[in-house]
Amino acid sequence: MPEALMSTVDSSLPRLPATGTVRTLASSIATSCLTAVRAAAFWATIPLPLVIVGSLLTGVVATAPLFVVGLVVLNVLCAAIGHEYSPER
């Protein structure tokens, strides 16, 4: 009869991580995402001037001047975002 009074709690259920662990994980994910965005911006800054010059030489600026302005703005944004990225890290 004592077996019927035993607890039926299943200890195999996953437990929620501690608050510190969640914060550490969130911080790690945020840092990884920020590094990826900075890396993409850094590497995009390299070919964008070539694309801009190519669009100027082919006459795209006459047919789609906002496109060329957008490319210049994108290049400036990529340079600002990616300037802290270091490929050695």
PDB file of N, CA, C and O in Angstrom:
ATOM      1  N   MET A   1       0.800  -1.192   0.000  1.00  0.00           N
ATOM      2  CA  MET A   1       0.000   0.000   0.000  1.00  0.00           C
ATOM      3  C   MET A   1       0.850   1.266   0.000  1.00  0.00           C
ATOM      4  O   MET A   1       0.383   2.262  -0.553  1.00  0.00           O
ATOM      5  N   PRO A   2       2.044   1.321   0.563  1.00  0.00           N
ATOM      6  CA  PRO A   2       2.834   2.538   0.556  1.00  0.00           C
ATOM      7  C   PRO A   2       3.197   2.999  -0.859  1.00  0.00           C
ATOM      8  O   PRO A   2       3.453   4.184  -1.068  1.00  0.00           O
ATOM      9  N   GLU A   3       3.222   2.094  -1.820  1.00  0.00           N
ATOM     10  CA  GLU A   3       3.566   2.483  -3.170  1.00  0.00           C
ATOM     11  C   GLU A   3       2.509   3.399  -3.774  1.00  0.00           C
ATOM     12  O   GLU A   3       2.853   4.240  -4.605  1.00  0.00           O
ATOM     13  N   ALA A   4       1.276   3.279  -3.406  1.00  0.00           N
ATOM     14  CA  ALA A   4       0.196   4.096  -3.951  1.00  0.00           C
ATOM     15  C   ALA A   4       0.297   5.543  -3.472  1.00  0.00           C
ATOM     16  O   ALA A   4      -0.248   6.436  -4.120  1.00  0.00           O
ATOM     17  N   LEU A   5       0.961   5.791  -2.387  1.00  0.00           N
ATOM     18  CA  LEU A   5       1.073   7.131  -1.835  1.00  0.00           C
ATOM     19  C   LEU A   5       2.315   7.867  -2.340  1.00  0.00           C
ATOM     20  O   LEU A   5       2.549   9.011  -1.952  1.00  0.00           O
ATOM     21  N   MET A   6       3.097   7.240  -3.183  1.00  0.00           N
ATOM     22  CA  MET A   6       4.329   7.863  -3.665  1.00  0.00           C
ATOM     23  C   MET A   6       4.006   8.980  -4.660  1.00  0.00           C
ATOM     24  O   MET A   6       2.962   8.969  -5.312  1.00  0.00           O
ATOM     25  N   SER A   7       4.898   9.915  -4.759  1.00  0.00           N
ATOM     26  CA  SER A   7       4.730  11.043  -5.666  1.00  0.00           C
ATOM     27  C   SER A   7       4.867  10.582  -7.115  1.00  0.00           C
ATOM     28  O   SER A   7       5.647   9.680  -7.423  1.00  0.00           O
ATOM     29  N   THR A   8       4.103  11.211  -7.991  1.00  0.00           N
ATOM     30  CA  THR A   8       4.147  10.851  -9.405  1.00  0.00           C
ATOM     31  C   THR A   8       4.811  11.948 -10.236  1.00  0.00           C
ATOM     32  O   THR A   8       4.601  12.020 -11.447  1.00  0.00           O
ATOM     33  N   VAL A   9       5.597  12.787  -9.604  1.00  0.00           N
ATOM     34  CA  VAL A   9       6.283  13.850 -10.334  1.00  0.00           C
ATOM     35  C   VAL A   9       7.332  13.232 -11.253  1.00  0.00           C
ATOM     36  O   VAL A   9       8.152  12.420 -10.824  1.00  0.00           O
ATOM     37  N   ASP A  10       7.292  13.626 -12.515  1.00  0.00           N
ATOM     38  CA  ASP A  10       8.233  13.098 -13.500  1.00  0.00           C
ATOM     39  C   ASP A  10       9.468  14.000 -13.527  1.00  0.00           C
ATOM     40  O   ASP A  10       9.389  15.154 -13.946  1.00  0.00           O
ATOM     41  N   SER A  11      10.582  13.480 -13.087  1.00  0.00           N
ATOM     42  CA  SER A  11      11.799  14.285 -13.030  1.00  0.00           C
ATOM     43  C   SER A  11      12.485  14.392 -14.391  1.00  0.00           C
ATOM     44  O   SER A  11      13.489  15.093 -14.513  1.00  0.00           O
ATOM     45  N   SER A  12      11.970  13.719 -15.407  1.00  0.00           N
ATOM     46  CA  SER A  12      12.589  13.777 -16.727  1.00  0.00           C
ATOM     47  C   SER A  12      12.109  14.986 -17.540  1.00  0.00           C
ATOM     48  O   SER A  12      12.607  15.211 -18.643  1.00  0.00           O
ATOM     49  N   LEU A  13      11.163  15.761 -17.026  1.00  0.00           N
ATOM     50  CA  LEU A  13      10.693  16.949 -17.739  1.00  0.00           C
ATOM     51  C   LEU A  13      11.781  18.014 -17.743  1.00  0.00           C
ATOM     52  O   LEU A  13      12.489  18.178 -16.750  1.00  0.00           O
ATOM     53  N   PRO A  14      11.919  18.736 -18.845  1.00  0.00           N
ATOM     54  CA  PRO A  14      12.946  19.772 -18.884  1.00  0.00           C
ATOM     55  C   PRO A  14      12.617  20.916 -17.931  1.00  0.00           C
ATOM     56  O   PRO A  14      11.457  21.287 -17.755  1.00  0.00           O
ATOM     57  N   ARG A  15      13.637  21.450 -17.338  1.00  0.00           N
ATOM     58  CA  ARG A  15      13.467  22.579 -16.423  1.00  0.00           C
ATOM     59  C   ARG A  15      13.847  23.858 -17.140  1.00  0.00           C
ATOM     60  O   ARG A  15      14.687  23.856 -18.040  1.00  0.00           O
ATOM     61  N   LEU A  16      13.231  24.933 -16.739  1.00  0.00           N
ATOM     62  CA  LEU A  16      13.580  26.231 -17.296  1.00  0.00           C
ATOM     63  C   LEU A  16      14.956  26.634 -16.790  1.00  0.00           C
ATOM     64  O   LEU A  16      15.279  26.399 -15.625  1.00  0.00           O
ATOM     65  N   PRO A  17      15.765  27.235 -17.644  1.00  0.00           N
ATOM     66  CA  PRO A  17      17.084  27.668 -17.188  1.00  0.00           C
ATOM     67  C   PRO A  17      16.969  28.814 -16.195  1.00  0.00           C
ATOM     68  O   PRO A  17      15.967  29.528 -16.159  1.00  0.00           O
ATOM     69  N   ALA A  18      17.993  28.972 -15.409  1.00  0.00           N
ATOM     70  CA  ALA A  18      18.018  30.061 -14.437  1.00  0.00           C
ATOM     71  C   ALA A  18      18.035  31.394 -15.171  1.00  0.00           C
ATOM     72  O   ALA A  18      18.446  31.460 -16.330  1.00  0.00           O
ATOM     73  N   THR A  19      17.596  32.443 -14.515  1.00  0.00           N
ATOM     74  CA  THR A  19      17.505  33.769 -15.131  1.00  0.00           C
ATOM     75  C   THR A  19      18.866  34.236 -15.631  1.00  0.00           C
ATOM     76  O   THR A  19      18.957  34.803 -16.720  1.00  0.00           O
ATOM     77  N   GLY A  20      19.905  34.012 -14.874  1.00  0.00           N
ATOM     78  CA  GLY A  20      21.249  34.409 -15.298  1.00  0.00           C
ATOM     79  C   GLY A  20      21.671  33.705 -16.570  1.00  0.00           C
ATOM     80  O   GLY A  20      22.337  34.294 -17.421  1.00  0.00           O
ATOM     81  N   THR A  21      21.285  32.447 -16.700  1.00  0.00           N
ATOM     82  CA  THR A  21      21.621  31.680 -17.891  1.00  0.00           C
ATOM     83  C   THR A  21      20.898  32.237 -19.112  1.00  0.00           C
ATOM     84  O   THR A  21      21.481  32.326 -20.192  1.00  0.00           O
ATOM     85  N   VAL A  22      19.638  32.610 -18.946  1.00  0.00           N
ATOM     86  CA  VAL A  22      18.864  33.180 -20.049  1.00  0.00           C
ATOM     87  C   VAL A  22      19.472  34.507 -20.481  1.00  0.00           C
ATOM     88  O   VAL A  22      19.589  34.777 -21.676  1.00  0.00           O
ATOM     89  N   ARG A  23      19.851  35.323 -19.534  1.00  0.00           N
ATOM     90  CA  ARG A  23      20.469  36.607 -19.869  1.00  0.00           C
ATOM     91  C   ARG A  23      21.806  36.404 -20.576  1.00  0.00           C
ATOM     92  O   ARG A  23      22.118  37.112 -21.533  1.00  0.00           O
ATOM     93  N   THR A  24      22.583  35.453 -20.112  1.00  0.00           N
ATOM     94  CA  THR A  24      23.866  35.156 -20.746  1.00  0.00           C
ATOM     95  C   THR A  24      23.655  34.660 -22.174  1.00  0.00           C
ATOM     96  O   THR A  24      24.367  35.068 -23.092  1.00  0.00           O
ATOM     97  N   LEU A  25      22.685  33.788 -22.353  1.00  0.00           N
ATOM     98  CA  LEU A  25      22.381  33.272 -23.686  1.00  0.00           C
ATOM     99  C   LEU A  25      21.886  34.391 -24.600  1.00  0.00           C
ATOM    100  O   LEU A  25      22.314  34.480 -25.751  1.00  0.00           O
ATOM    101  N   ALA A  26      20.994  35.242 -24.105  1.00  0.00           N
ATOM    102  CA  ALA A  26      20.485  36.361 -24.905  1.00  0.00           C
ATOM    103  C   ALA A  26      21.609  37.325 -25.262  1.00  0.00           C
ATOM    104  O   ALA A  26      21.667  37.828 -26.384  1.00  0.00           O
ATOM    105  N   SER A  27      22.486  37.577 -24.325  1.00  0.00           N
ATOM    106  CA  SER A  27      23.619  38.461 -24.583  1.00  0.00           C
ATOM    107  C   SER A  27      24.548  37.860 -25.635  1.00  0.00           C
ATOM    108  O   SER A  27      25.044  38.573 -26.507  1.00  0.00           O
ATOM    109  N   SER A  28      24.781  36.580 -25.557  1.00  0.00           N
ATOM    110  CA  SER A  28      25.637  35.898 -26.520  1.00  0.00           C
ATOM    111  C   SER A  28      25.021  35.933 -27.917  1.00  0.00           C
ATOM    112  O   SER A  28      25.726  36.164 -28.899  1.00  0.00           O
ATOM    113  N   ILE A  29      23.724  35.708 -28.010  1.00  0.00           N
ATOM    114  CA  ILE A  29      23.034  35.748 -29.305  1.00  0.00           C
ATOM    115  C   ILE A  29      23.063  37.156 -29.874  1.00  0.00           C
ATOM    116  O   ILE A  29      23.313  37.339 -31.065  1.00  0.00           O
ATOM    117  N   ALA A  30      22.809  38.152 -29.035  1.00  0.00           N
ATOM    118  CA  ALA A  30      22.830  39.546 -29.488  1.00  0.00           C
ATOM    119  C   ALA A  30      24.219  39.941 -29.982  1.00  0.00           C
ATOM    120  O   ALA A  30      24.346  40.627 -30.996  1.00  0.00           O
ATOM    121  N   THR A  31      25.248  39.517 -29.278  1.00  0.00           N
ATOM    122  CA  THR A  31      26.616  39.818 -29.691  1.00  0.00           C
ATOM    123  C   THR A  31      26.946  39.155 -31.019  1.00  0.00           C
ATOM    124  O   THR A  31      27.583  39.764 -31.879  1.00  0.00           O
ATOM    125  N   SER A  32      26.517  37.913 -31.189  1.00  0.00           N
ATOM    126  CA  SER A  32      26.762  37.209 -32.448  1.00  0.00           C
ATOM    127  C   SER A  32      26.040  37.881 -33.612  1.00  0.00           C
ATOM    128  O   SER A  32      26.600  38.019 -34.699  1.00  0.00           O
ATOM    129  N   CYS A  33      24.802  38.296 -33.384  1.00  0.00           N
ATOM    130  CA  CYS A  33      24.042  38.978 -34.437  1.00  0.00           C
ATOM    131  C   CYS A  33      24.681  40.318 -34.790  1.00  0.00           C
ATOM    132  O   CYS A  33      24.784  40.669 -35.966  1.00  0.00           O
ATOM    133  N   LEU A  34      25.106  41.057 -33.786  1.00  0.00           N
ATOM    134  CA  LEU A  34      25.747  42.349 -34.033  1.00  0.00           C
ATOM    135  C   LEU A  34      27.045  42.175 -34.811  1.00  0.00           C
ATOM    136  O   LEU A  34      27.336  42.955 -35.718  1.00  0.00           O
ATOM    137  N   THR A  35      27.815  41.169 -34.464  1.00  0.00           N
ATOM    138  CA  THR A  35      29.055  40.891 -35.180  1.00  0.00           C
ATOM    139  C   THR A  35      28.769  40.515 -36.631  1.00  0.00           C
ATOM    140  O   THR A  35      29.490  40.939 -37.534  1.00  0.00           O
ATOM    141  N   ALA A  36      27.725  39.726 -36.861  1.00  0.00           N
ATOM    142  CA  ALA A  36      27.371  39.334 -38.230  1.00  0.00           C
ATOM    143  C   ALA A  36      26.928  40.535 -39.058  1.00  0.00           C
ATOM    144  O   ALA A  36      27.282  40.646 -40.232  1.00  0.00           O
ATOM    145  N   VAL A  37      26.156  41.431 -38.455  1.00  0.00           N
ATOM    146  CA  VAL A  37      25.704  42.628 -39.172  1.00  0.00           C
ATOM    147  C   VAL A  37      26.893  43.530 -39.481  1.00  0.00           C
ATOM    148  O   VAL A  37      27.004  44.059 -40.587  1.00  0.00           O
ATOM    149  N   ARG A  38      27.777  43.705 -38.511  1.00  0.00           N
ATOM    150  CA  ARG A  38      28.971  44.528 -38.752  1.00  0.00           C
ATOM    151  C   ARG A  38      29.852  43.923 -39.836  1.00  0.00           C
ATOM    152  O   ARG A  38      30.393  44.648 -40.671  1.00  0.00           O
ATOM    153  N   ALA A  39      29.999  42.610 -39.830  1.00  0.00           N
ATOM    154  CA  ALA A  39      30.814  41.947 -40.850  1.00  0.00           C
ATOM    155  C   ALA A  39      30.195  42.121 -42.235  1.00  0.00           C
ATOM    156  O   ALA A  39      30.902  42.415 -43.199  1.00  0.00           O
ATOM    157  N   ALA A  40      28.892  41.942 -42.337  1.00  0.00           N
ATOM    158  CA  ALA A  40      28.222  42.108 -43.628  1.00  0.00           C
ATOM    159  C   ALA A  40      28.349  43.542 -44.122  1.00  0.00           C
ATOM    160  O   ALA A  40      28.580  43.772 -45.309  1.00  0.00           O
ATOM    161  N   ALA A  41      28.201  44.498 -43.228  1.00  0.00           N
ATOM    162  CA  ALA A  41      28.337  45.909 -43.617  1.00  0.00           C
ATOM    163  C   ALA A  41      29.766  46.218 -44.039  1.00  0.00           C
ATOM    164  O   ALA A  41      29.987  46.931 -45.017  1.00  0.00           O
ATOM    165  N   PHE A  42      30.734  45.684 -43.301  1.00  0.00           N
ATOM    166  CA  PHE A  42      32.146  45.903 -43.631  1.00  0.00           C
ATOM    167  C   PHE A  42      32.457  45.385 -45.039  1.00  0.00           C
ATOM    168  O   PHE A  42      33.046  46.094 -45.855  1.00  0.00           O
ATOM    169  N   TRP A  43      32.057  44.149 -45.308  1.00  0.00           N
ATOM    170  CA  TRP A  43      32.382  43.551 -46.598  1.00  0.00           C
ATOM    171  C   TRP A  43      31.547  44.157 -47.728  1.00  0.00           C
ATOM    172  O   TRP A  43      32.001  44.166 -48.873  1.00  0.00           O
ATOM    173  N   ALA A  44      30.357  44.655 -47.449  1.00  0.00           N
ATOM    174  CA  ALA A  44      29.541  45.302 -48.481  1.00  0.00           C
ATOM    175  C   ALA A  44      30.127  46.654 -48.872  1.00  0.00           C
ATOM    176  O   ALA A  44      29.933  47.116 -49.997  1.00  0.00           O
ATOM    177  N   THR A  45      30.838  47.285 -47.954  1.00  0.00           N
ATOM    178  CA  THR A  45      31.436  48.584 -48.236  1.00  0.00           C
ATOM    179  C   THR A  45      32.515  48.479 -49.318  1.00  0.00           C
ATOM    180  O   THR A  45      32.787  49.459 -50.011  1.00  0.00           O
ATOM    181  N   ILE A  46      33.116  47.334 -49.465  1.00  0.00           N
ATOM    182  CA  ILE A  46      34.211  47.168 -50.428  1.00  0.00           C
ATOM    183  C   ILE A  46      33.720  47.201 -51.884  1.00  0.00           C
ATOM    184  O   ILE A  46      34.280  47.962 -52.673  1.00  0.00           O
ATOM    185  N   PRO A  47      32.701  46.414 -52.283  1.00  0.00           N
ATOM    186  CA  PRO A  47      32.308  46.440 -53.698  1.00  0.00           C
ATOM    187  C   PRO A  47      31.336  47.557 -54.070  1.00  0.00           C
ATOM    188  O   PRO A  47      31.179  47.858 -55.254  1.00  0.00           O
ATOM    189  N   LEU A  48      30.685  48.172 -53.098  1.00  0.00           N
ATOM    190  CA  LEU A  48      29.692  49.193 -53.426  1.00  0.00           C
ATOM    191  C   LEU A  48      30.246  50.361 -54.244  1.00  0.00           C
ATOM    192  O   LEU A  48      29.572  50.796 -55.178  1.00  0.00           O
ATOM    193  N   PRO A  49      31.419  50.886 -53.949  1.00  0.00           N
ATOM    194  CA  PRO A  49      31.939  51.962 -54.812  1.00  0.00           C
ATOM    195  C   PRO A  49      32.127  51.523 -56.261  1.00  0.00           C
ATOM    196  O   PRO A  49      31.932  52.320 -57.179  1.00  0.00           O
ATOM    197  N   LEU A  50      32.499  50.280 -56.471  1.00  0.00           N
ATOM    198  CA  LEU A  50      32.631  49.772 -57.838  1.00  0.00           C
ATOM    199  C   LEU A  50      31.274  49.731 -58.546  1.00  0.00           C
ATOM    200  O   LEU A  50      31.170  50.044 -59.733  1.00  0.00           O
ATOM    201  N   VAL A  51      30.254  49.346 -57.807  1.00  0.00           N
ATOM    202  CA  VAL A  51      28.896  49.330 -58.372  1.00  0.00           C
ATOM    203  C   VAL A  51      28.438  50.751 -58.686  1.00  0.00           C
ATOM    204  O   VAL A  51      27.801  50.987 -59.713  1.00  0.00           O
ATOM    205  N   ILE A  52      28.757  51.688 -57.811  1.00  0.00           N
ATOM    206  CA  ILE A  52      28.380  53.088 -58.039  1.00  0.00           C
ATOM    207  C   ILE A  52      29.089  53.637 -59.277  1.00  0.00           C
ATOM    208  O   ILE A  52      28.461  54.276 -60.122  1.00  0.00           O
ATOM    209  N   VAL A  53      30.373  53.394 -59.383  1.00  0.00           N
ATOM    210  CA  VAL A  53      31.126  53.862 -60.557  1.00  0.00           C
ATOM    211  C   VAL A  53      30.592  53.196 -61.825  1.00  0.00           C
ATOM    212  O   VAL A  53      30.458  53.846 -62.862  1.00  0.00           O
ATOM    213  N   GLY A  54      30.294  51.924 -61.741  1.00  0.00           N
ATOM    214  CA  GLY A  54      29.733  51.225 -62.895  1.00  0.00           C
ATOM    215  C   GLY A  54      28.395  51.801 -63.325  1.00  0.00           C
ATOM    216  O   GLY A  54      28.120  51.919 -64.519  1.00  0.00           O
ATOM    217  N   SER A  55      27.567  52.156 -62.362  1.00  0.00           N
ATOM    218  CA  SER A  55      26.271  52.747 -62.705  1.00  0.00           C
ATOM    219  C   SER A  55      26.437  54.143 -63.295  1.00  0.00           C
ATOM    220  O   SER A  55      25.643  54.557 -64.139  1.00  0.00           O
ATOM    221  N   LEU A  56      27.457  54.867 -62.859  1.00  0.00           N
ATOM    222  CA  LEU A  56      27.720  56.184 -63.441  1.00  0.00           C
ATOM    223  C   LEU A  56      28.246  56.059 -64.866  1.00  0.00           C
ATOM    224  O   LEU A  56      27.868  56.842 -65.738  1.00  0.00           O
ATOM    225  N   LEU A  57      29.112  55.082 -65.109  1.00  0.00           N
ATOM    226  CA  LEU A  57      29.693  54.903 -66.440  1.00  0.00           C
ATOM    227  C   LEU A  57      28.688  54.366 -67.461  1.00  0.00           C
ATOM    228  O   LEU A  57      28.805  54.654 -68.652  1.00  0.00           O
ATOM    229  N   THR A  58      27.710  53.593 -67.007  1.00  0.00           N
ATOM    230  CA  THR A  58      26.734  53.007 -67.938  1.00  0.00           C
ATOM    231  C   THR A  58      25.531  53.901 -68.178  1.00  0.00           C
ATOM    232  O   THR A  58      24.678  53.573 -69.002  1.00  0.00           O
ATOM    233  N   GLY A  59      25.444  55.012 -67.486  1.00  0.00           N
ATOM    234  CA  GLY A  59      24.343  55.934 -67.709  1.00  0.00           C
ATOM    235  C   GLY A  59      23.095  55.658 -66.889  1.00  0.00           C
ATOM    236  O   GLY A  59      22.042  56.235 -67.160  1.00  0.00           O
ATOM    237  N   VAL A  60      23.187  54.802 -65.909  1.00  0.00           N
ATOM    238  CA  VAL A  60      22.040  54.513 -65.049  1.00  0.00           C
ATOM    239  C   VAL A  60      21.611  55.766 -64.300  1.00  0.00           C
ATOM    240  O   VAL A  60      20.432  55.927 -63.985  1.00  0.00           O
ATOM    241  N   VAL A  61      22.541  56.640 -64.017  1.00  0.00           N
ATOM    242  CA  VAL A  61      22.220  57.858 -63.281  1.00  0.00           C
ATOM    243  C   VAL A  61      21.225  58.720 -64.062  1.00  0.00           C
ATOM    244  O   VAL A  61      20.449  59.457 -63.453  1.00  0.00           O
ATOM    245  N   ALA A  62      21.229  58.645 -65.377  1.00  0.00           N
ATOM    246  CA  ALA A  62      20.297  59.430 -66.182  1.00  0.00           C
ATOM    247  C   ALA A  62      18.885  58.852 -66.125  1.00  0.00           C
ATOM    248  O   ALA A  62      17.905  59.596 -66.149  1.00  0.00           O
ATOM    249  N   THR A  63      18.784  57.529 -66.051  1.00  0.00           N
ATOM    250  CA  THR A  63      17.465  56.896 -66.042  1.00  0.00           C
ATOM    251  C   THR A  63      16.927  56.644 -64.646  1.00  0.00           C
ATOM    252  O   THR A  63      15.713  56.656 -64.443  1.00  0.00           O
ATOM    253  N   ALA A  64      17.800  56.417 -63.684  1.00  0.00           N
ATOM    254  CA  ALA A  64      17.364  56.126 -62.308  1.00  0.00           C
ATOM    255  C   ALA A  64      18.289  56.825 -61.317  1.00  0.00           C
ATOM    256  O   ALA A  64      19.098  56.176 -60.655  1.00  0.00           O
ATOM    257  N   PRO A  65      18.169  58.149 -61.216  1.00  0.00           N
ATOM    258  CA  PRO A  65      19.084  58.860 -60.316  1.00  0.00           C
ATOM    259  C   PRO A  65      18.879  58.497 -58.841  1.00  0.00           C
ATOM    260  O   PRO A  65      19.834  58.517 -58.065  1.00  0.00           O
ATOM    261  N   LEU A  66      17.656  58.170 -58.453  1.00  0.00           N
ATOM    262  CA  LEU A  66      17.420  57.786 -57.052  1.00  0.00           C
ATOM    263  C   LEU A  66      18.102  56.464 -56.711  1.00  0.00           C
ATOM    264  O   LEU A  66      18.490  56.240 -55.564  1.00  0.00           O
ATOM    265  N   PHE A  67      18.247  55.598 -57.697  1.00  0.00           N
ATOM    266  CA  PHE A  67      18.958  54.339 -57.483  1.00  0.00           C
ATOM    267  C   PHE A  67      20.414  54.602 -57.115  1.00  0.00           C
ATOM    268  O   PHE A  67      20.946  53.998 -56.184  1.00  0.00           O
ATOM    269  N   VAL A  68      21.043  55.494 -57.841  1.00  0.00           N
ATOM    270  CA  VAL A  68      22.456  55.821 -57.586  1.00  0.00           C
ATOM    271  C   VAL A  68      22.585  56.524 -56.236  1.00  0.00           C
ATOM    272  O   VAL A  68      23.515  56.248 -55.479  1.00  0.00           O
ATOM    273  N   VAL A  69      21.662  57.424 -55.936  1.00  0.00           N
ATOM    274  CA  VAL A  69      21.679  58.084 -54.622  1.00  0.00           C
ATOM    275  C   VAL A  69      21.495  57.047 -53.517  1.00  0.00           C
ATOM    276  O   VAL A  69      22.157  57.117 -52.482  1.00  0.00           O
ATOM    277  N   GLY A  70      20.604  56.089 -53.735  1.00  0.00           N
ATOM    278  CA  GLY A  70      20.408  55.012 -52.758  1.00  0.00           C
ATOM    279  C   GLY A  70      21.654  54.185 -52.547  1.00  0.00           C
ATOM    280  O   GLY A  70      21.960  53.786 -51.424  1.00  0.00           O
ATOM    281  N   LEU A  71      22.378  53.924 -53.626  1.00  0.00           N
ATOM    282  CA  LEU A  71      23.645  53.185 -53.502  1.00  0.00           C
ATOM    283  C   LEU A  71      24.675  53.965 -52.685  1.00  0.00           C
ATOM    284  O   LEU A  71      25.395  53.392 -51.868  1.00  0.00           O
ATOM    285  N   VAL A  72      24.734  55.269 -52.914  1.00  0.00           N
ATOM    286  CA  VAL A  72      25.677  56.099 -52.154  1.00  0.00           C
ATOM    287  C   VAL A  72      25.290  56.108 -50.674  1.00  0.00           C
ATOM    288  O   VAL A  72      26.150  55.971 -49.805  1.00  0.00           O
ATOM    289  N   VAL A  73      23.991  56.269 -50.389  1.00  0.00           N
ATOM    290  CA  VAL A  73      23.528  56.261 -48.995  1.00  0.00           C
ATOM    291  C   VAL A  73      23.802  54.902 -48.360  1.00  0.00           C
ATOM    292  O   VAL A  73      24.236  54.830 -47.210  1.00  0.00           O
ATOM    293  N   LEU A  74      23.549  53.823 -49.102  1.00  0.00           N
ATOM    294  CA  LEU A  74      23.835  52.481 -48.587  1.00  0.00           C
ATOM    295  C   LEU A  74      25.314  52.303 -48.287  1.00  0.00           C
ATOM    296  O   LEU A  74      25.674  51.695 -47.279  1.00  0.00           O
ATOM    297  N   ASN A  75      26.168  52.825 -49.146  1.00  0.00           N
ATOM    298  CA  ASN A  75      27.611  52.727 -48.921  1.00  0.00           C
ATOM    299  C   ASN A  75      28.019  53.478 -47.658  1.00  0.00           C
ATOM    300  O   ASN A  75      28.833  52.987 -46.877  1.00  0.00           O
ATOM    301  N   VAL A  76      27.462  54.652 -47.460  1.00  0.00           N
ATOM    302  CA  VAL A  76      27.783  55.433 -46.256  1.00  0.00           C
ATOM    303  C   VAL A  76      27.292  54.702 -45.006  1.00  0.00           C
ATOM    304  O   VAL A  76      28.005  54.634 -44.005  1.00  0.00           O
ATOM    305  N   LEU A  77      26.069  54.151 -45.064  1.00  0.00           N
ATOM    306  CA  LEU A  77      25.548  53.411 -43.907  1.00  0.00           C
ATOM    307  C   LEU A  77      26.393  52.175 -43.609  1.00  0.00           C
ATOM    308  O   LEU A  77      26.698  51.886 -42.451  1.00  0.00           O
ATOM    309  N   CYS A  78      26.766  51.455 -44.653  1.00  0.00           N
ATOM    310  CA  CYS A  78      27.600  50.268 -44.449  1.00  0.00           C
ATOM    311  C   CYS A  78      28.959  50.641 -43.856  1.00  0.00           C
ATOM    312  O   CYS A  78      29.487  49.929 -43.002  1.00  0.00           O
ATOM    313  N   ALA A  79      29.512  51.747 -44.310  1.00  0.00           N
ATOM    314  CA  ALA A  79      30.797  52.188 -43.759  1.00  0.00           C
ATOM    315  C   ALA A  79      30.651  52.575 -42.291  1.00  0.00           C
ATOM    316  O   ALA A  79      31.529  52.278 -41.480  1.00  0.00           O
ATOM    317  N   ALA A  80      29.555  53.230 -41.948  1.00  0.00           N
ATOM    318  CA  ALA A  80      29.349  53.638 -40.555  1.00  0.00           C
ATOM    319  C   ALA A  80      29.106  52.433 -39.649  1.00  0.00           C
ATOM    320  O   ALA A  80      29.613  52.383 -38.528  1.00  0.00           O
ATOM    321  N   ILE A  81      28.337  51.468 -40.131  1.00  0.00           N
ATOM    322  CA  ILE A  81      28.021  50.290 -39.312  1.00  0.00           C
ATOM    323  C   ILE A  81      29.215  49.340 -39.223  1.00  0.00           C
ATOM    324  O   ILE A  81      29.484  48.782 -38.159  1.00  0.00           O
ATOM    325  N   GLY A  82      29.928  49.153 -40.327  1.00  0.00           N
ATOM    326  CA  GLY A  82      31.003  48.165 -40.365  1.00  0.00           C
ATOM    327  C   GLY A  82      32.365  48.662 -39.961  1.00  0.00           C
ATOM    328  O   GLY A  82      33.330  47.899 -40.004  1.00  0.00           O
ATOM    329  N   HIS A  83      32.481  49.925 -39.566  1.00  0.00           N
ATOM    330  CA  HIS A  83      33.823  50.456 -39.276  1.00  0.00           C
ATOM    331  C   HIS A  83      34.463  49.839 -38.040  1.00  0.00           C
ATOM    332  O   HIS A  83      35.687  49.866 -37.913  1.00  0.00           O
ATOM    333  N   GLU A  84      33.672  49.282 -37.124  1.00  0.00           N
ATOM    334  CA  GLU A  84      34.253  48.669 -35.914  1.00  0.00           C
ATOM    335  C   GLU A  84      34.562  47.191 -36.096  1.00  0.00           C
ATOM    336  O   GLU A  84      35.130  46.568 -35.199  1.00  0.00           O
ATOM    337  N   TYR A  85      34.200  46.621 -37.236  1.00  0.00           N
ATOM    338  CA  TYR A  85      34.461  45.207 -37.478  1.00  0.00           C
ATOM    339  C   TYR A  85      35.931  44.990 -37.797  1.00  0.00           C
ATOM    340  O   TYR A  85      36.539  45.778 -38.522  1.00  0.00           O
ATOM    341  N   SER A  86      36.497  43.926 -37.257  1.00  0.00           N
ATOM    342  CA  SER A  86      37.873  43.562 -37.546  1.00  0.00           C
ATOM    343  C   SER A  86      37.900  42.107 -37.995  1.00  0.00           C
ATOM    344  O   SER A  86      37.530  41.224 -37.221  1.00  0.00           O
ATOM    345  N   PRO A  87      38.328  41.832 -39.227  1.00  0.00           N
ATOM    346  CA  PRO A  87      38.352  40.458 -39.714  1.00  0.00           C
ATOM    347  C   PRO A  87      39.256  39.530 -38.911  1.00  0.00           C
ATOM    348  O   PRO A  87      39.097  38.311 -38.973  1.00  0.00           O
ATOM    349  N   GLU A  88      40.204  40.088 -38.157  1.00  0.00           N
ATOM    350  CA  GLU A  88      41.116  39.248 -37.378  1.00  0.00           C
ATOM    351  C   GLU A  88      40.446  38.621 -36.166  1.00  0.00           C
ATOM    352  O   GLU A  88      40.940  37.620 -35.648  1.00  0.00           O
ATOM    353  N   ARG A  89      39.341  39.180 -35.702  1.00  0.00           N
ATOM    354  CA  ARG A  89      38.686  38.665 -34.501  1.00  0.00           C
ATOM    355  C   ARG A  89      37.939  37.416 -34.774  1.00  0.00           C
ATOM    356  O   ARG A  89      37.329  36.851 -33.867  1.00  0.00           O
TER     357      ARG A  89
END
